[in-house]
Amino acid sequence: MTNIYDFAVKGQDGKELTLADYKGRVILIVNTATGCGLTPQYEGLQNLYNSYHELGFDILDFPCNQFAGQAPGEAEEINTFCRLNYQTTFPRFAKIKVNGKETDPLFTWLKEQKSGPLGKRIEWNFAKFLIDQNGQVVERYSSKTDPKVIEKQLKALLN
């Protein structure tokens, strides 16, 4: 696979979706959790989405329950929590695994493109991958990186 558009992921309804639908857009891929100390990052992510979506930016939210079981519940519970507490409107997909034998192929590829604090391994909830309009990973941000920090590089990519 040469770029992100070669991948298919599962929507919350279990149906396969292609990431080719995001061709030509800047994308931030995030593995998330609703019961994590970093969950308030949803607010910053939504702010970025509100500011830059119309300019060609998307956030793809992949809930992951691998880190201390901090993403419990079914899709509708997660959606309700995110809408009520953080007013999120960016796309959310089916829960996935980002480490181990059952790692989703998308995250296997992302980790091969850019290492993080623990090498290729995702360190925790809210690891972030910034993808350019050509479907290539340009940066990986740690779980603790505040979404505001991403804004400068995001603006540069959109210009």
FIZA-233720 format. One record per atom (N, C-alpha, C): atom name; z, x, y. Coordinates in steps of 0.05 Angstrom, whole numbers, plus 5000, padded with zeros to 4 digits. Atoms other than C-alpha are relative to their C-alpha. Example, Ala and Ser with C-alpha at 12.3 -4.5 7.8 and 13.67 -1.06 7.14 Angstrom:
{'N'; {5000; 5018; 4976}}
{'CA'; {5156; 5246; 4910}}
{'C'; {5000; 5018; 5024}}
{'N'; {4999; 4984; 4976}}
{'CA'; {5143; 5273; 4979}}
{'C'; {5014; 4985; 5022}}
END
This chain:
{'N'; {5000; 5017; 4976}}
{'CA'; {5000; 5000; 5000}}
{'C'; {5000; 5018; 5025}}
{'N'; {5003; 4982; 4977}}
{'CA'; {4980; 5029; 5066}}
{'C'; {5013; 4990; 5026}}
{'N'; {4986; 5011; 4976}}
{'CA'; {5011; 4982; 5117}}
{'C'; {5014; 4974; 4992}}
{'N'; {4983; 5023; 5005}}
{'CA'; {5057; 4923; 5123}}
{'C'; {4984; 4975; 4992}}
{'N'; {5016; 5024; 5005}}
{'CA'; {5000; 4873; 5119}}
{'C'; {4992; 4997; 4971}}
{'N'; {5006; 5001; 5028}}
{'CA'; {4990; 4890; 5046}}
{'C'; {5022; 4985; 4983}}
{'N'; {4978; 5011; 5014}}
{'CA'; {5056; 4857; 5028}}
{'C'; {5002; 4969; 5002}}
{'N'; {4993; 5029; 5000}}
{'CA'; {5075; 4786; 5009}}
{'C'; {5030; 4998; 4996}}
{'N'; {4971; 5005; 5003}}
{'CA'; {5146; 4760; 5015}}
{'C'; {5004; 4971; 4994}}
{'N'; {4994; 5028; 5006}}
{'CA'; {5181; 4696; 4996}}
{'C'; {5012; 4986; 5024}}
{'N'; {4988; 5016; 4979}}
{'CA'; {5195; 4643; 5047}}
{'C'; {5026; 4988; 4989}}
{'N'; {4974; 5011; 5009}}
{'CA'; {5261; 4606; 5043}}
{'C'; {4996; 4978; 4979}}
{'N'; {5006; 5020; 5020}}
{'CA'; {5227; 4553; 5001}}
{'C'; {4991; 5012; 4973}}
{'N'; {5009; 4986; 5024}}
{'CA'; {5208; 4606; 4949}}
{'C'; {4970; 5005; 4999}}
{'N'; {5029; 4996; 5000}}
{'CA'; {5134; 4604; 4966}}
{'C'; {4993; 5027; 5011}}
{'N'; {5009; 4974; 4991}}
{'CA'; {5097; 4669; 4975}}
{'C'; {4985; 4998; 5027}}
{'N'; {5013; 4999; 4974}}
{'CA'; {5075; 4686; 5046}}
{'C'; {4990; 5029; 5004}}
{'N'; {5011; 4974; 4995}}
{'CA'; {5032; 4744; 5068}}
{'C'; {5008; 5010; 5028}}
{'N'; {4993; 4989; 4974}}
{'CA'; {5053; 4791; 5124}}
{'C'; {4975; 5006; 5016}}
{'N'; {5025; 4997; 4985}}
{'CA'; {4979; 4795; 5144}}
{'C'; {4999; 4980; 5023}}
{'N'; {4998; 5020; 4979}}
{'CA'; {4996; 4734; 5186}}
{'C'; {5010; 5012; 5026}}
{'N'; {4989; 4987; 4977}}
{'CA'; {5030; 4782; 5234}}
{'C'; {4983; 5024; 5010}}
{'N'; {5018; 4978; 4992}}
{'CA'; {4970; 4829; 5242}}
{'C'; {4997; 5001; 5030}}
{'N'; {5004; 4996; 4972}}
{'CA'; {4964; 4858; 5311}}
{'C'; {5025; 4996; 5017}}
{'N'; {4975; 5004; 4985}}
{'CA'; {5036; 4843; 5331}}
{'C'; {5020; 5022; 4994}}
{'N'; {4978; 4982; 5004}}
{'CA'; {5096; 4888; 5339}}
{'C'; {5022; 4984; 4985}}
{'N'; {4981; 5014; 5017}}
{'CA'; {5148; 4870; 5286}}
{'C'; {5026; 5016; 4998}}
{'N'; {4974; 4988; 5006}}
{'CA'; {5222; 4884; 5278}}
{'C'; {5010; 4986; 4974}}
{'N'; {4990; 5011; 5025}}
{'CA'; {5245; 4875; 5206}}
{'C'; {5030; 5007; 4997}}
{'N'; {4971; 4996; 5001}}
{'CA'; {5320; 4866; 5196}}
{'C'; {5011; 4987; 4975}}
{'N'; {4985; 5013; 5021}}
{'CA'; {5364; 4855; 5135}}
{'C'; {5026; 4991; 5012}}
{'N'; {4978; 5012; 4986}}
{'CA'; {5418; 4808; 5158}}
{'C'; {5022; 4988; 4982}}
{'N'; {4978; 5014; 5014}}
{'CA'; {5484; 4775; 5138}}
{'C'; {5015; 4984; 5021}}
{'N'; {4986; 5019; 4982}}
{'CA'; {5522; 4717; 5168}}
{'C'; {5031; 5005; 5002}}
{'N'; {4971; 4996; 5001}}
{'CA'; {5592; 4742; 5150}}
{'C'; {5008; 5029; 5004}}
{'N'; {4997; 4971; 4996}}
{'CA'; {5589; 4814; 5175}}
{'C'; {5011; 5005; 5028}}
{'N'; {4991; 4992; 4973}}
{'CA'; {5623; 4849; 5233}}
{'C'; {4977; 5005; 5019}}
{'N'; {5023; 4995; 4983}}
{'CA'; {5553; 4863; 5258}}
{'C'; {4984; 4975; 5005}}
{'N'; {5014; 5026; 4996}}
{'CA'; {5531; 4790; 5256}}
{'C'; {4995; 4993; 5029}}
{'N'; {5006; 5006; 4972}}
{'CA'; {5538; 4784; 5332}}
{'C'; {4974; 5013; 5010}}
{'N'; {5026; 4989; 4992}}
{'CA'; {5475; 4827; 5335}}
{'C'; {4978; 4979; 5001}}
{'N'; {5019; 5022; 4998}}
{'CA'; {5438; 4762; 5324}}
{'C'; {4994; 4992; 5029}}
{'N'; {5004; 5007; 4971}}
{'CA'; {5449; 4748; 5398}}
{'C'; {4981; 5019; 5013}}
{'N'; {5018; 4980; 4988}}
{'CA'; {5415; 4813; 5419}}
{'C'; {4972; 4998; 4989}}
{'N'; {5026; 5003; 5012}}
{'CA'; {5359; 4802; 5370}}
{'C'; {4985; 4976; 5012}}
{'N'; {5012; 5024; 4988}}
{'CA'; {5347; 4732; 5397}}
{'C'; {4991; 5005; 5029}}
{'N'; {5008; 4993; 4972}}
{'CA'; {5346; 4760; 5468}}
{'C'; {4974; 5015; 5001}}
{'N'; {5025; 4986; 5002}}
{'CA'; {5292; 4809; 5449}}
{'C'; {4977; 4982; 4993}}
{'N'; {5021; 5019; 5008}}
{'CA'; {5253; 4754; 5415}}
{'C'; {4992; 4982; 5023}}
{'N'; {5006; 5018; 4977}}
{'CA'; {5259; 4708; 5475}}
{'C'; {4983; 5015; 5021}}
{'N'; {5013; 4984; 4979}}
{'CA'; {5236; 4764; 5522}}
{'C'; {4972; 5009; 4993}}
{'N'; {5025; 4986; 5007}}
{'CA'; {5177; 4792; 5483}}
{'C'; {4982; 4985; 4980}}
{'N'; {5017; 5014; 5020}}
{'CA'; {5152; 4741; 5432}}
{'C'; {4972; 4993; 5011}}
{'N'; {5026; 5008; 4988}}
{'CA'; {5098; 4715; 5479}}
{'C'; {4982; 5023; 5006}}
{'N'; {5016; 4976; 4994}}
{'CA'; {5075; 4787; 5491}}
{'C'; {4990; 5013; 4974}}
{'N'; {5010; 4989; 5026}}
{'CA'; {5062; 4799; 5416}}
{'C'; {5021; 5012; 4982}}
{'N'; {4978; 4989; 5015}}
{'CA'; {5130; 4812; 5385}}
{'C'; {5012; 4979; 4981}}
{'N'; {4987; 5017; 5019}}
{'CA'; {5162; 4782; 5323}}
{'C'; {5024; 5014; 4987}}
{'N'; {4978; 4990; 5016}}
{'CA'; {5228; 4791; 5287}}
{'C'; {4999; 4985; 4973}}
{'N'; {5000; 5012; 5026}}
{'CA'; {5229; 4779; 5212}}
{'C'; {5027; 5006; 4988}}
{'N'; {4973; 5000; 5009}}
{'CA'; {5298; 4763; 5185}}
{'C'; {5001; 4997; 4970}}
{'N'; {4997; 5001; 5029}}
{'CA'; {5314; 4779; 5112}}
{'C'; {5029; 5001; 4993}}
{'N'; {4972; 5000; 5009}}
{'CA'; {5383; 4756; 5091}}
{'C'; {5004; 5017; 4975}}
{'N'; {4994; 4983; 5023}}
{'CA'; {5415; 4804; 5041}}
{'C'; {5030; 4998; 4994}}
{'N'; {4972; 5004; 5008}}
{'CA'; {5479; 4792; 5002}}
{'C'; {5011; 5024; 4985}}
{'N'; {4992; 4977; 5015}}
{'CA'; {5485; 4862; 4974}}
{'C'; {5023; 5015; 5011}}
{'N'; {4979; 4985; 4987}}
{'CA'; {5537; 4888; 5022}}
{'C'; {5025; 4983; 5003}}
{'N'; {4974; 5014; 5000}}
{'CA'; {5606; 4860; 5006}}
{'C'; {4996; 4970; 5000}}
{'N'; {5004; 5029; 5001}}
{'CA'; {5576; 4791; 4994}}
{'C'; {5001; 4986; 5027}}
{'N'; {4997; 5010; 4973}}
{'CA'; {5569; 4780; 5069}}
{'C'; {4978; 4981; 5009}}
{'N'; {5021; 5020; 4994}}
{'CA'; {5508; 4734; 5065}}
{'C'; {5001; 4978; 4979}}
{'N'; {4997; 5021; 5020}}
{'CA'; {5535; 4677; 5022}}
{'C'; {4984; 4975; 5008}}
{'N'; {5012; 5025; 4994}}
{'CA'; {5505; 4609; 5018}}
{'C'; {4970; 4999; 4995}}
{'N'; {5028; 5005; 5004}}
{'CA'; {5437; 4578; 5010}}
{'C'; {4986; 5002; 5027}}
{'N'; {5016; 4997; 4976}}
{'CA'; {5380; 4581; 5060}}
{'C'; {5008; 4981; 5022}}
{'N'; {4994; 5019; 4979}}
{'CA'; {5399; 4518; 5097}}
{'C'; {5027; 5006; 5013}}
{'N'; {4975; 4993; 4989}}
{'CA'; {5471; 4541; 5106}}
{'C'; {4997; 5024; 5019}}
{'N'; {5005; 4977; 4983}}
{'CA'; {5447; 4608; 5134}}
{'C'; {4986; 4992; 5025}}
{'N'; {5015; 5009; 4976}}
{'CA'; {5397; 4574; 5180}}
{'C'; {5018; 4985; 5019}}
{'N'; {4982; 5016; 4983}}
{'CA'; {5449; 4525; 5206}}
{'C'; {5020; 5018; 5015}}
{'N'; {4981; 4981; 4987}}
{'CA'; {5499; 4581; 5219}}
{'C'; {4986; 5015; 5023}}
{'N'; {5014; 4984; 4980}}
{'CA'; {5447; 4622; 5257}}
{'C'; {4991; 4984; 5024}}
{'N'; {5008; 5018; 4978}}
{'CA'; {5421; 4563; 5297}}
{'C'; {5024; 4992; 5018}}
{'N'; {4976; 5009; 4985}}
{'CA'; {5490; 4538; 5317}}
{'C'; {5014; 5022; 5015}}
{'N'; {4984; 4979; 4988}}
{'CA'; {5523; 4604; 5331}}
{'C'; {4984; 5019; 5018}}
{'N'; {5016; 4980; 4985}}
{'CA'; {5465; 4647; 5358}}
{'C'; {4974; 4989; 5010}}
{'N'; {5024; 5013; 4991}}
{'CA'; {5409; 4597; 5372}}
{'C'; {4975; 5015; 4992}}
{'N'; {5023; 4984; 5009}}
{'CA'; {5360; 4639; 5331}}
{'C'; {4976; 4982; 4995}}
{'N'; {5025; 5015; 5005}}
{'CA'; {5288; 4617; 5329}}
{'C'; {4979; 5017; 4986}}
{'N'; {5020; 4982; 5014}}
{'CA'; {5253; 4677; 5296}}
{'C'; {5000; 4994; 4970}}
{'N'; {5003; 5007; 5029}}
{'CA'; {5228; 4671; 5224}}
{'C'; {5021; 5013; 4982}}
{'N'; {4980; 4990; 5020}}
{'CA'; {5278; 4678; 5167}}
{'C'; {4987; 4995; 4973}}
{'N'; {5012; 5002; 5027}}
{'CA'; {5257; 4690; 5095}}
{'C'; {5021; 4997; 4979}}
{'N'; {4981; 5003; 5023}}
{'CA'; {5288; 4684; 5026}}
{'C'; {5017; 5025; 4999}}
{'N'; {4982; 4978; 5005}}
{'CA'; {5347; 4728; 5009}}
{'C'; {4986; 5021; 4983}}
{'N'; {5012; 4978; 5015}}
{'CA'; {5326; 4796; 4983}}
{'C'; {5021; 5021; 4994}}
{'N'; {4984; 4976; 5005}}
{'CA'; {5355; 4860; 4955}}
{'C'; {4985; 5024; 5013}}
{'N'; {5012; 4978; 4985}}
{'CA'; {5344; 4923; 4996}}
{'C'; {5006; 5027; 4988}}
{'N'; {4993; 4975; 5015}}
{'CA'; {5375; 4975; 4949}}
{'C'; {5002; 4994; 4970}}
{'N'; {4997; 5003; 5029}}
{'CA'; {5378; 4986; 4874}}
{'C'; {4975; 4993; 4986}}
{'N'; {5022; 5005; 5018}}
{'CA'; {5334; 4968; 4816}}
{'C'; {4983; 4976; 5008}}
{'N'; {5014; 5025; 4993}}
{'CA'; {5315; 4900; 4844}}
{'C'; {4992; 5000; 5029}}
{'N'; {5009; 4999; 4972}}
{'CA'; {5296; 4924; 4914}}
{'C'; {4973; 4987; 5003}}
{'N'; {5025; 5013; 4994}}
{'CA'; {5242; 4881; 4944}}
{'C'; {4979; 5022; 5007}}
{'N'; {5021; 4980; 4995}}
{'CA'; {5176; 4920; 4946}}
{'C'; {4996; 5006; 5030}}
{'N'; {5003; 4995; 4971}}
{'CA'; {5172; 4911; 5022}}
{'C'; {5021; 5021; 5009}}
{'N'; {4979; 4981; 4991}}
{'CA'; {5239; 4948; 5031}}
{'C'; {4997; 5027; 4986}}
{'N'; {5006; 4974; 5013}}
{'CA'; {5219; 5001; 4980}}
{'C'; {4981; 5015; 5018}}
{'N'; {5020; 4987; 4983}}
{'CA'; {5159; 5016; 5024}}
{'C'; {5011; 5008; 5027}}
{'N'; {4988; 4994; 4974}}
{'CA'; {5197; 5012; 5090}}
{'C'; {5017; 5025; 4998}}
{'N'; {4982; 4977; 5003}}
{'CA'; {5249; 5062; 5064}}
{'C'; {4984; 5026; 4995}}
{'N'; {5016; 4976; 5005}}
{'CA'; {5194; 5109; 5041}}
{'C'; {4987; 5010; 5026}}
{'N'; {5013; 4992; 4975}}
{'CA'; {5164; 5109; 5111}}
{'C'; {5020; 5014; 5019}}
{'N'; {4980; 4989; 4982}}
{'CA'; {5228; 5125; 5149}}
{'C'; {5028; 5001; 4987}}
{'N'; {4972; 4998; 5010}}
{'CA'; {5296; 5151; 5126}}
{'C'; {5020; 4992; 5020}}
{'N'; {4978; 5008; 4982}}
{'CA'; {5362; 5129; 5155}}
{'C'; {5024; 5018; 4996}}
{'N'; {4975; 4984; 5001}}
{'CA'; {5434; 5153; 5158}}
{'C'; {5007; 5009; 4971}}
{'N'; {4994; 4994; 5028}}
{'CA'; {5439; 5152; 5081}}
{'C'; {4974; 5008; 4986}}
{'N'; {5025; 4994; 5012}}
{'CA'; {5369; 5179; 5069}}
{'C'; {4983; 4975; 4998}}
{'N'; {5017; 5023; 5003}}
{'CA'; {5324; 5126; 5040}}
{'C'; {5017; 4974; 4996}}
{'N'; {4983; 5024; 5005}}
{'CA'; {5382; 5079; 5022}}
{'C'; {5007; 4985; 5026}}
{'N'; {4991; 5017; 4978}}
{'CA'; {5397; 5021; 5069}}
{'C'; {5031; 5002; 5000}}
{'N'; {4971; 4995; 4999}}
{'CA'; {5468; 5034; 5094}}
{'C'; {5017; 4975; 5002}}
{'N'; {4984; 5024; 4997}}
{'CA'; {5490; 4963; 5110}}
{'C'; {4982; 4978; 5011}}
{'N'; {5014; 5022; 4987}}
{'CA'; {5470; 4896; 5140}}
{'C'; {4990; 5009; 5028}}
{'N'; {5011; 4996; 4974}}
{'CA'; {5427; 4898; 5203}}
{'C'; {4986; 5027; 5004}}
{'N'; {5018; 4977; 4997}}
{'CA'; {5385; 4960; 5188}}
{'C'; {4974; 4988; 5011}}
{'N'; {5023; 5011; 4986}}
{'CA'; {5322; 4953; 5230}}
{'C'; {4976; 5019; 4998}}
{'N'; {5025; 4985; 5001}}
{'CA'; {5250; 4976; 5222}}
{'C'; {4981; 4989; 5021}}
{'N'; {5019; 5008; 4980}}
{'CA'; {5202; 4974; 5281}}
{'C'; {4972; 5007; 4991}}
{'N'; {5027; 4998; 5010}}
{'CA'; {5129; 4964; 5262}}
{'C'; {4981; 4997; 5023}}
{'N'; {5020; 5003; 4978}}
{'CA'; {5070; 4975; 5308}}
{'C'; {4978; 4980; 4993}}
{'N'; {5021; 5019; 5003}}
{'CA'; {5008; 4932; 5316}}
{'C'; {4980; 5007; 4977}}
{'N'; {5017; 4992; 5022}}
{'CA'; {4973; 4971; 5261}}
{'C'; {5014; 4998; 4973}}
{'N'; {4985; 5004; 5025}}
{'CA'; {5026; 4954; 5210}}
{'C'; {5014; 5025; 4989}}
{'N'; {4986; 4975; 5008}}
{'CA'; {5059; 5023; 5209}}
{'C'; {5028; 5001; 5011}}
{'N'; {4972; 4997; 4991}}
{'CA'; {5133; 5038; 5213}}
{'C'; {5001; 5023; 5021}}
{'N'; {4998; 4979; 4980}}
{'CA'; {5146; 5075; 5278}}
{'C'; {5029; 5009; 5004}}
{'N'; {4972; 4992; 4996}}
{'CA'; {5222; 5076; 5278}}
{'C'; {5018; 4984; 4981}}
{'N'; {4979; 5013; 5016}}
{'CA'; {5282; 5060; 5234}}
{'C'; {5026; 5003; 5016}}
{'N'; {4975; 5000; 4985}}
{'CA'; {5347; 5041; 5269}}
{'C'; {5023; 4994; 4980}}
{'N'; {4977; 5004; 5018}}
{'CA'; {5415; 5043; 5236}}
{'C'; {5012; 4972; 5005}}
{'N'; {4987; 5027; 4998}}
{'CA'; {5456; 4980; 5224}}
{'C'; {5016; 4997; 5026}}
{'N'; {4983; 5001; 4976}}
{'CA'; {5501; 4997; 5283}}
{'C'; {4984; 5001; 5026}}
{'N'; {5015; 4998; 4976}}
{'CA'; {5444; 5004; 5332}}
{'C'; {4998; 4972; 5014}}
{'N'; {5002; 5024; 4984}}
{'CA'; {5450; 4951; 5386}}
{'C'; {4971; 4993; 5005}}
{'N'; {5028; 5007; 4995}}
{'CA'; {5385; 4912; 5393}}
{'C'; {4990; 5008; 5028}}
{'N'; {5008; 4992; 4973}}
{'CA'; {5384; 4930; 5468}}
{'C'; {4987; 5028; 5000}}
{'N'; {5010; 4973; 5002}}
{'CA'; {5370; 5002; 5448}}
{'C'; {4971; 5001; 4992}}
{'N'; {5027; 5002; 5010}}
{'CA'; {5305; 4981; 5416}}
{'C'; {4980; 4993; 5023}}
{'N'; {5017; 5012; 4979}}
{'CA'; {5278; 4950; 5480}}
{'C'; {4981; 5020; 5013}}
{'N'; {5017; 4981; 4987}}
{'CA'; {5250; 5013; 5512}}
{'C'; {4976; 5007; 4982}}
{'N'; {5023; 4994; 5018}}
{'CA'; {5208; 5031; 5451}}
{'C'; {4983; 4976; 4995}}
{'N'; {5015; 5025; 5003}}
{'CA'; {5188; 4959; 5441}}
{'C'; {4981; 4996; 5023}}
{'N'; {5017; 5003; 4977}}
{'CA'; {5162; 4955; 5512}}
{'C'; {4976; 5019; 5000}}
{'N'; {5022; 4980; 5001}}
{'CA'; {5122; 5019; 5503}}
{'C'; {4979; 4992; 4980}}
{'N'; {5019; 5009; 5020}}
{'CA'; {5090; 4991; 5440}}
{'C'; {4983; 4976; 5010}}
{'N'; {5014; 5024; 4991}}
{'CA'; {5071; 4926; 5474}}
{'C'; {4981; 5005; 5023}}
{'N'; {5017; 4993; 4977}}
{'CA'; {5038; 4961; 5533}}
{'C'; {4975; 5015; 4992}}
END
